[in-house]
Amino acid sequence: MNEEKKLINKIQKLKKKMYKLIDEKSILVDTEVVKISQEIDSLLNKYQQLK
């Protein structure tokens, strides 16, 4: 699997995890939600650099 596909898969998994946390906690500024969101941002930046 190439690097782009790995990043996309990881981003998708983290998004699902983040959405689940939001549903459970109903708080967008929860520490865990923010941490995952920041990780997704970082991965998206890496993905953009590969393009």
C-alpha positions as CSV (number, residue, x, y, z in Angstrom):
1,M,0.0,0.0,0.0
2,N,1.4,3.4,-0.9
3,E,1.9,6.3,1.4
4,E,-1.2,8.2,0.2
5,K,-3.5,5.3,0.8
6,K,-2.0,4.7,4.3
7,L,-2.7,8.3,5.2
8,I,-6.2,8.2,3.8
9,N,-7.0,5.1,5.8
10,K,-5.6,6.5,9.0
11,I,-7.5,9.8,8.5
12,Q,-10.7,7.9,7.9
13,K,-10.3,5.8,11.0
14,L,-9.5,8.8,13.1
15,K,-12.5,10.6,11.8
16,K,-14.8,7.7,12.7
17,K,-13.2,7.7,16.2
18,M,-13.7,11.4,16.6
19,Y,-17.3,11.3,15.4
20,K,-18.0,8.5,17.9
21,L,-16.5,10.5,20.7
22,I,-18.6,13.6,19.8
23,D,-21.7,11.5,19.8
24,E,-20.9,10.0,23.2
25,K,-19.8,13.2,24.9
26,S,-21.7,15.8,22.9
27,I,-18.8,18.3,23.5
28,L,-16.8,19.5,20.6
29,V,-14.1,21.0,22.8
30,D,-13.4,17.8,24.8
31,T,-9.7,17.2,25.2
32,E,-9.8,13.9,23.4
33,V,-11.8,15.2,20.5
34,V,-9.5,18.2,20.0
35,K,-6.4,15.9,20.2
36,I,-7.8,13.6,17.4
37,S,-8.8,16.6,15.3
38,Q,-5.3,18.0,15.6
39,E,-3.9,14.6,14.5
40,I,-6.2,14.5,11.5
41,D,-5.1,18.1,10.6
42,S,-1.5,17.0,10.7
43,L,-2.2,13.9,8.6
44,L,-4.1,16.0,6.1
45,N,-1.1,18.4,5.8
46,K,1.2,15.4,5.1
47,Y,-1.2,14.1,2.5
48,Q,-1.3,17.5,0.8
49,Q,2.5,17.6,0.7
50,L,2.5,14.3,-1.2
51,K,0.3,15.7,-3.9
